[in-house]
Amino acid sequence: MNICRCLNHFTHRKAALVLALAFAACSEVQAADPLVSNVRSAQRAGTKLVDIYYDVADADGDRLAISVAVSTNGGATYDLPTTTFTGDVGANVTPGSNKRIVWNAGQDWNNRFSANLRFRVTASDSTVPPPPTGMVLIPAGSFQMGDNLDGDTSAQPVHSVYVSAFYMDRTEVTKALWDQVYGWAVANGYRFQYGAQGKAANHPAHSMTWYDAVKWCNARSENEGRTPAYYTSAAQVTVYRSGQVTLQNDWVKWNAGYRLPTEAEWEKVARGGLSGRRFPWSDTDNITHSRANYYSDSGYAYDTSPTRGHHPTFNDGVYPYTSPAGHFAANGYGLYDMAGNVWEWCWDWYGSYSSSPQTDPRGPASGLSRVHRGGSWGRDAIYCRAARRGTLWPDSGIIYGFRSVLPPGQ
């Protein structure tokens, strides 16, 4: 896969978005690579929409996969959680001049400001769309799943699990991203039971059933030109788009498009590369409101928050008391809100652990309820543990959210 990148600066001033236009040369150029050049940006007057223009050439004339990433620290890292790019981005972009990507900064980064924002535009002649910039590659490897803390027998026995590499959303799926995919889905044959709610565009989408979360993942795949993961039988012919179908493990193309994380994938990510810790951070086994959005209770010795009850910043008297995606610091893998905010659906049926080592486990073959993880804004610190397991009927529409994963090469 041949890649070229170009950079462009972008700044905020006062309460409005203000662009500081700049140009940069392409890097990582190889023979016959696609070439991105002439990157420039402009804010639409009176809006928080940013138009990113670029030229792209390719000697082979291939259709290209275009992605864009955003940095808030002058290009040191490109990890701003962004999802609302439209226009000449994604798969099947033809080479040419004056290509335009539209970034909805008001949804992805509302009321935040930096004097050091930077864009990175990437062109690839791969036929596979690049992973969205809002995802992180989680490396393959083993970890110790479960713990012996707090008398929680559901997280025992602790056992070794090897998980293959995968991409995962940096944040819980936001209401803005949900709506973007949902609008395409209902216009293209998808049928949802409840859909989803959300306190604001940049807050997590919530209250979708497990079935609707799974269908949404398929719609996200199809909307981006990827092969869907979920089907209505083991033949894997009919894409799952409607109804409440009791999906089984062999009805899933595990190396295809977007899907819910397995319970093992979720816990590996929540631990952030650490071992034996109670929470997703490395410097302490305590939790406070500076770390997560949860309900603080003095009954837990490791809950050392100076503020108690609901998070004071987000307790505005209007349920639910969710927080914007990415509000708190990321864990070791660069993911946000792996503790608190909203519970997150996982793929697996709920079942007991085995003590035997496992490779890419996908849970029991059948069951009554599906696993959810991560705690929430309204639950105590104990539910925010990386190993804590929850279980709920898949047709329930309580204040749960999710994040999706994507296999490498997809």
GITA-V118449 format. One record per run of one state. SS is the DSSP state (a for helix, b for strand, c for the rest). FROM is the first residue (numbers start at 1). LEN is the number of residues. If there is no record, write none. Layout:
SS&FROM&LEN / SS&FROM&LEN
This chain:
c&1&2 / b&3&11 / c&14&2 / b&16&3 / c&19&8 / b&27&1 / c&28&7 / b&35&9 / c&44&5 / b&49&9 / c&58&6 / b&64&8 / c&72&13 / b&85&3 / c&88&2 / b&90&4 / c&94&2 / b&96&9 / a&105&4 / c&109&8 / b&117&8 / c&125&10 / b&135&4 / c&139&2 / b&141&5 / c&146&7 / a&153&3 / c&156&3 / b&159&5 / c&164&2 / b&166&4 / c&170&4 / b&174&1 / a&175&12 / c&187&10 / b&197&1 / c&198&5 / b&203&2 / c&205&1 / b&206&1 / c&207&3 / a&210&14 / c&224&6 / b&230&2 / c&232&7 / b&239&1 / c&240&9 / a&249&3 / b&252&1 / c&253&6 / b&259&2 / c&261&2 / a&263&9 / c&272&15 / b&287&1 / c&288&8 / b&296&1 / c&297&6 / b&303&1 / c&304&5 / b&309&1 / c&310&14 / b&324&1 / c&325&18 / b&343&7 / c&350&8 / b&358&2 / c&360&10 / b&370&4 / c&374&7 / a&381&4 / c&385&5 / b&390&3 / c&393&7 / b&400&2 / c&402&2 / b&404&4 / c&408&3
